[in-house]
């Protein structure tokens, strides 16, 4: 009913109805999040430490490694293969211009499913900092910064694209604002973003659904030559750390294939909460 100043006041019953409606919306939102699709990677030791036994679709996943190279990227690529059985492509934002076709083909990912995006860079910037005597240092920094900005822009656009199933890139530095936008993008689009990141960011706040840490594992007696053992630890999960221990994997340097050493995975319940 109108008040003395002309405003319409809400009755107690109307206010209660609004509150109930908001509660219903909140519960519906929580239910939709709880039924997020989980896809096992097929690597038994890795699935054993992941919440609900697999990777969540439509999520933001960080793979951190002191050696941001082929090993962590290979594990990340192999883990998303089941996601690519569904509609949509794998978008690779290759800021460093280091994409190697065999790195995806050895995991059974056909090149026809790849959308390769390479931010343009000048010939000077391509030579890198080692050639700064030919290119002014400040100019090189500006060129590198422009390429990084283009890569972030491309990542945000692919994260919103319905034709993309997974977007993958190497990402060293990104502001909290950028990470928050990526988080919101995957929540709305259902695209999964996979970030390969250096160990230097490990103490930074994470907006990821999952943060995994890859390190080299000590070889054991009887280990096959030509293979390198890698240890994967789950550092963060939005759903809580349900299992302790590490996943142990082997990378075959000759073929690029990845093998799970499932009997060495520790899948005991964890008590550490999500961070």
Secondary structure, DSSP 8 states (H G I E B T S, - for coil): -B-TTS-B---HHHHHHHHHHHHHHHHHHHHHHHT--EE--S-HHHHHHSGGGSEESS-EEEEEESSTTHHHHHHHHHHTGGGGGSSSEEEEE-TTS---HHHHHTTT--GGGEEEE-----HHHHH-GGGTTTS-HHHHHHHHHHHHHHHHHHHHHHTT-TTEEEEEEE-S---HHHHHHHHHHHHHH--EEEEEEEGGGTTS----SEEEEEEE----TT--TTEEEEEEEEEEETT---B-SEEEEEEETTT--EEE-GGG----B------
